[in-house]
Amino acid sequence: MDTASAQLNKEGDRFFRRGDYADALACYQKALELDRRIGNLRDLAVTLGNLGNISANIGKGEQALAYYREVLEIQKRLGDERGLGVTLVNMGNLRADVGDSNLAEAYYLEALDLLRPIGEDTAVAVLLSNLGLIYRGKGDYDRSLSFFNEALMLMKRVEDQLGVAGLYNSLGKTYLMIQRYLEAMSCCQTALAMYERLEDDRGMAAAWYHLAFIYEALGNLNQAVKIMEKVVAIDVKYGLPKLAENRQYLEQWREKMQGAES
């Protein structure tokens, strides 16, 4: 039977999934009061982790980090290696979000050492993908590609189709950045086909976006324009933040086409 703290955390989770952060926070804080009073370390670790997650979601990164650090100390006392790995990933995500790639890398690598030996393939795949992003941001493209490819193998093993599509897209973007256009196109087209099967509009737009720039780099402005028009349509449909920027690319490419024709 669930403890009172576990029940409050479950209720908070339901609010959290609906985006009702104020009510979720209230549930977690009530659970925290109980946990501090009763002293159940496992319940306390869950509650603090949830408070860290919601703090990160509402932009309170330093508060989230404080919660996660307390969780780490409890998980060390409990010998919870999986929990330690997940918390370190959360801490890495926080540092990555504020551009502290070196500390994010350190947290991710420590988490990898904990999660890989215990067979947490899905978590490890996400972690490897995060490391791929870190190294791509540093300009270490070979290392980035290596992590993305390793993550891809794991995502295929656990049959996470959305994760596989995302990794093909990440590989495509990386190949585009280093001007390996044929490999970039192959990866993005694979991602696009998977997103189409999954009926994921936003995923399709992400793959189209990179394909548009591949065609632009190859000098096929006509195809680049056609594809970017699809991206802009998705931007409009969902009110995505890059709408104005993508419209600007579209206009620039149309002007180039007109100039070439005149």
N, C-alpha and C positions, 0 to 999 in steps of 0.2 A: 504493500500500500504506500502511495506517495506521502511524503512528509508535507507539512503545511508550506514549507519553503518551495518544494518541488511544484506544488499546485500553483503557487503564486508565479513561479517562473514560467510554467506552461501558459498561464493566463497572459502574462506579459509577452510571451512569444507570439500568441495569437494577435495581440494588438500590434506588435512589431511588424508581423507579416502584412498587416493591413495598412501599415504606414501611420498608425495612431501612436506616435512616439511619446506623447505626454502620458497617456494611460499606461503604456508599456513601462515607462520609467517609474511611474508610481508603484506598479506591481513589483518591479525589481527592488525598489528601495524598501518596500515593506518586507520583502524576503530577506534583504540584507540585515534589517533590524533583528529579525528572528534568528538568522544565522549567527550574528555577533553574540546574541544572548545565549543561544543553545550550544554553539561551539562545534557543530557538525562540519568538519573541514571539507568534505566532498560537496555538500550543499553550498557551502560558502564559496568554493571555487567556481561552481556553476553560476551562481548569482553574480559574482564579481566579473566573470567572463561576459555575461549578458550586459552588465552595466558598461563594460569596456566597449562592447559592440555597438550599443546604442549611442554612447558618447562619440564614438568614431563617426557614426552615421549623421549626427547632428552638428558635426564640425568642432567638437571639443576634443581635439587630438591629445593634448597634454593630460587631460583628465582620463581619457581612455588609456593612455600609456601607464598612468599611475595604477589604474585597476588591473591592467595586464601584469604589471610587475608584482602586485600582491598575489595574483593567481599563480604566477611562476613559483613563488616561494612555497605556496601550499602544495602545488603539484610536485615539487622536489621532495617535500616531506612525505608525500603519499607514494612516491615512486611511480608516478603516472607519466610514462614516456610519451604515449600518444597525446595526452593533454598538453604536455610541455611543448611538443612539436607544433600543435595547433596554435597555442598561445604565441609562440615565437613567430609563426607565420603572420598572425594578426599584428604583432609588433612591427614586423618587416613591412607589412602593407601600410601601416601608419607612417613610417619613415619614408617609404617610397612616395606616398601621396604629397609629402612636403619637399620632395626633391633631395632627400638625404640618401643617395643611392649607396654610399659606402656602408652606412649602418644597416640599411635594409638588406644589403648583400650578406652582412655578417649574421643577421638574424635568420635569413633564409638558409644559409649554409649550415648553421647549427641545427635548424629544424630538419633539414635534409638528413643529417647524420642520425637523428632520432627516428624519423618516420620510415626511411628506406628499409632498415633491417626488420621492421615489424610488418612489412607487406602492405602498407597503406598506399596502394597504387594510385587511387584517385587523388588523394591529397598530395602525393609526391608529383604526379603529373602537373597539377596546378602550380606547385612550388617550382618545378623545373621551368614551366612557362614564365613564371614571374622572374626567375633568374635570367631567362632569355631576354626579357624586356630590359632588365637592369644592364646587361652587357651590351645590348644594342644601343641603349642610351649613352653608354660610355664609348661607343664606336668600336667595340671589340666584336666584330661581326662573325668571325669564325666561331668564337665561343658561344655567341648568341644562337647561331644556327645549330650548333651541337646540342644545346639545351632544348631548343624547340623540337628537334628531331627525336631526342630521347623522350620528351613529353608526349610527342605524337604516338610513339610506340606504346606507351603506357595507356594513353587514352583509347587507342584501338583495342588494347587488351581488355579494358573494363567496359568496352562497347558504349562509350559516351559519344554519341554522334555529334552533339552540339560542340563538345570539347574538341573533337577531331576537326570539325569545320573551322573552329576558331584558330586552331594551330596551323592549319593550311593557310589561313589568311595571314597569320603572323609571319609565317615563312615567306609568303608572297611579298609582303611589305618589306621584309628584310632583304630579299633578293632584289627588289626594286631599288632600294636605297644604295645597293652596291652595283647597280646597273647590269645585273644578270637577268635580262628581260625575259628570255624564254622560260627560265626556271620560275621567275616571278609569275608569268602568265599561267603556266601549268598549275602552280599551287593555287592561285586565285580562282581559276576556272573550276578546279576540284572543290574548293570551298563553296563557290557559287552553286554548283550542282547539288551539294549537300544541303545548303540553306534552302534551296528551292524545294527539295524533298521534305524538309522539315517545316516548310511554309513560314519561314522566319524572315519577315520583310527587312528588319534592321540588319540582320546578318547579310542578306543579299545586297543591301546598300553598301555595307562595308567592303564586300568583295568587289562590287561594281566600282567603288571609289578608287581602289588600287588599280583595277583594270583600266580605268579611264586614264590614269597617269602613265601606265605602261604604254598604251596606244599613243598618248601625247609624246612620250619620249621616243617612240619609234616613228614619229612623224605622221601618224594616221589620225589627223585632227577630226576628220569626219566621224570616225568610230568613237573617238574620245568624247566628242560632243553628244553623240547618241546615248552613250553610257552615263555621262554626267547628268543628262536630262532625267534619267531614271533615278539617280541618287537624289537630285533636287526634289523629285516627286515624293520620295519617301521622307525627305526632310520636311516638306510641307505637310504631309499626312500626319506626322507625329510631332511636329513643332520642334525639330531637333536644332541644337545650338549652332551647327555649322551651315545653316541655310544661306545666310548672307555671303559667307566665304565661298561656298560652292557655286552660288549664282555668279559671283565675280569670276571664278575660273571659267565658267560656262561662257560668260560674255567675252572674256579675253580670247578664248579659243575661237569663238564665232567671228570675232574681229580679224583674227589671224587668217581664218579661212577666206573671209571676204577680201582681205588684202592680197592673198595669194591668187585669187580668181580674177582680180582687177588688173 
